[in-house]
Amino acid sequence: MPFIKEKFYLKESIKAILFLQNTLNIDLKTAQKMIDKRRVELNNEIFSNKAGKLEGEVSISRFVPQDLGLKPLFQTKDFAIFDKPPKLLTHPKGRFQHISLLDSVRFELGNSANIVNRLDSETSGIVLASKHKQSEIKLKTMFENKEIQKEYLAYVFGKIKDCKIESKIKEQDKRKDLGIRSKISTNGKYSITTIKLIFYDSKKNISLIKAIPLTGRTHQIRLHLSHIGHSILGECLYGIDDNLARDFLDGKIKEDEREKLFGASRLMLHSNRLIFNYNETKFNIVSKAKLNI
């Protein structure tokens, strides 16, 4: 239960920020952030006035990490690397009571730690986590400036050739039907992925590839591979019938059914390597997890 709700009854009026700081032992900025994120309620209504006072029934929702048993693959004084398993969220969604990789990151590294690069819940592999705000800002800026090279492994249908996939990708309104899908669109943002064949299994007619995204669009590798007719094994969003995609999102497709329909019980996409320079030191970090079919 990552988010817990604690209730208090205040007989006397007190400044909201001061109450949060004293009660939760947090700094001013964190207290203000809790109010901004609608995590404070007063008498069963969202409290949004950072300069206001509290009196009566107060509820506070806050993130309390669980120990998922995931330890850092590698760490320095500024950051750590985790190997995320498939079918695990990177961050919690809203204040729902479900686990995510952020549980392990903050359980192991403390509440100042944060995840720098996000993976789909379906995708496994290495994720970079900062240990404090300064390294978080620096590492996120490095990602934005394309100073961190990402390499993925994937099993795809058919025999694929080394290639460069270029298109414009547009994110859709996630509130709409199948809005979670990105799409190829002339109104989208320029995107490029390079593909290298590792080996081809002629009996199964599948290829193991290395995919290097040179841009960072949502579902970029999944969409690009589907777009050229080489969908990833276990793919349940792209290159398939809309009704099947809806069934998957509604949780109606079980693992054994998914394997029969789409070739694997999970999405066979794995974040395998990160290469970057940090404080004049080069890091080339490879996942220890295997992408087994």
N, C-alpha and C positions, 0 to 999 in steps of 0.2 A: 504494500500500500504506500507508494511513494509520496502522495499528498495526503496529509492528515489534517483534520479540522479540529482546532482547539477552541473551547468556549470559555469566556470569562464574564463575570458580572461586576460592573463597576458602579459602586454606590455614589462616587463623586466624579465630577468632570475632570478630565486630564487631556492634555494635548496628545493627539493621535501619534505623532512622530515620537514623542518622548515615551509614551506607553510601549510602542513597538521596540524601541531601542532597549529599554530597561527589561522588558519581559523576555525578549528573544536574544538579548545580548548581541545586537547587530549595530552597524554604523548608520549614520544619517542617510547616506545614499541608498543603502539596502532597504531601509524602512520606507523611504519615498517610493522605491521601485515596487514594493509589495502593494502599496496603495494604487500605483499606476496600473498594476497587473490585476486589479480587482480581487485581491486576495483577502481583503478586510471587509467584514460586514458589521453593521450596527443595527440592532433590533431587526434582523432578518432582511436588511436591505444593503446593497453594495455601498460602501463608504468610499468617496472619491476626493474629499476635501483634505489635501495634505496640510493645510494650515488650520484645520478644524479640530474639534475636541470630541472625545468619546465619553459617553455615560450611558449605562444600561447594559444590555446583552451584546457582547462583542465576540465575533467569530473570526478566527485567523486560519487560513489554509496555507500550509507551508510544505515544502519538499523535504522529505526525510528519506535518504537513500537506504536501499536494502543491499545486503551482501549477496550478490549473485554468484560468487565464486570465481569471477573473472579477474585475473591479475594482469598487470601491465606486461606486455611482451618486452618492452624496453623503456627506459626512462632516464632523464637527466634532471637537473635541478629546476628546469623551466617547463618541461613537457614530458609526456608519456605516450606510448603507443599501445593500443588495445586491439586484440583480434575479436571482432564482433561475429558471433554466430548468425546464421540466417534466421529470418522470421523473428527478429528482435528489433524493436524501434530504437533509433538513435537517441531521440528526445521524447519525453512524455508529451502527449497531446492534451493541451488544456490542463485541467485539474482532474483528469480521469485516474482511477485507481488501477494503473497497470505499470508493469516494470519496463525499463528501457536501459540502454547502455549507460545513460547518465547516472543511474544508480551505482554501478560499479565504479565509474570515474570518480564520483564524489565520495563514495565509501572508502576508496583506496587513497585518494589524493586530497580530500577535504572540500569544503563548500566553496572555496575560491576557484576550484578547477572547473573547466568548461570544455565542451567538445568543439573542435575547430572546423572539421570537415564532416559533413553529414552523408550517411549512406542510407539508401532505401531500407526499409525493414526486411525486404526480400533478399538484399545483397549482403554477402558475408565479407569479412576481411578487415584490413587494418584501418584504424581510425586514430587520428591525432588529437590529443587532449592537452590543453594548456594547464599549468599549475597555478597561475596567478594572472591578474588582469593585464599586466605589462606584456607577458608572453602571449596572451590571447590576442591582444591588439596586433602585435608584431606578426604572429603566424597567420592570422586572418588576412592581413595586408599582403603577406607573401602569396597566399592563395589567389587573392584578387589580382595581383600583379603577375600571376602565372610563373612564380618562382619555385613552385613545388610541382614536380612531375609525378603524375599518378599512372600506374600500370595495373590493368585488370586482366584476369583470365576468364575465359568463358567457353562453354561448349555450345556450338550452334549446329543447326541442321544444314546438311549439304556440304559440298566441298567448296571452300571459300578461297579466294586468291588474296594475296597481299594487296591492299588498296587504301585509299584515302577517301573517306565519306564526308562530303560537304553539303550543308543544307542550311535553311533557316528554320529554327524551332520556336514555337510559340506555346507558352503555358496557357491553359484554359481556366475558366472560372470553376474552381473546385466545388462550388455549391450546386453546379448543374450536373445532369446525368452524365456519368463517365467523365466528369470534369477533371478527374485526377490524371487523365492522360494528357501528355504534351502532344503536339502535332506538328507536322511539316507545313510551313506556311510562309508565303512571301512577306507577310507582315511580322515574321518572327525575328529572332536574333541569330546572327551568323554562328554556325557551329561546325566543328571539324573533329573527326575521329580517325586515327590511323589504325589499321588492322594488319597484324602479322600472323601468318599461319604457323602453328607449332607442329601439329601433325593431323593427318586425315585418316579416319577409320573407315575403310571402304565397305566393310561388312555391315556396320551400323549406319553408314552414310552421315557421319557427324564429324565436325572439325573442332579441335582445341585451338583457340586463338589467344593472342595477346592484343588487348585493345588499349590504346593510349588516347584519352580525350584531351584535346588541346584547348577546349573551352569547357565550361562547366554548366551546361543546361540540365534542367530536371529530366531524368530518364534518358539522357542523351544517348548512351551506348545502346540501351534497349530499343529505343526508337530507330536509331540509325541502322542497326542490324536487321530489324524487322523491315525497314524501308527498302533494303536491298535484297530481301527475300531469304535471309539467313537468320531467322528468329532464334533466340537463345532457348535451350531446352528448359522446360518448366515455365516458360513465359505465359502469363495469364492476363495480360493487358493489351499487348500490341500484336497486330497481325492475326488476330483471332476474331471470331464472331462476337458481336456486341453482347448478345444474351449470355454467352459463356463468361465474358468479362464481368458482367453484372453478377452472375452466380458466384464468381470468385470473390468479388468485393463483399458480397452478402454472406460469405462463409459457407456456401452450399457445396463447394467442391472440396472433397477430402483428399488426403495425400495420395492414396492408392488410385483414386479417380484421376487426379492430376497427372500422375505418372503415365497412365494409359492414354490420356487425352493429349498431353503436351511433352511427353518424353522423359520427365523427371518429376519427383515429388517436391522439388524446390526450384527456385530460379538458379540456374547454373552460372552465376556471375559472381566473381570474387575479386575484391580489392587486394592485390597481391604485393604491391611495392610502392613506397614513397621515396623520392630522391630530392634532397634539398640541402642548401647551405644555411647554417644557423650560427651566428657569431663566429664566422670564419672557420667553421668545422663542417665538413661534408658528411651527410648522413644518407645511407642507402639501406633502407629498412625493408626486409622481406617478411611476409606473413609466414608463420609456422603451420598454419592450418592448411589442409589439402582440399582441393576441389575434386572429390571423387565421384565418379558416375556409376 
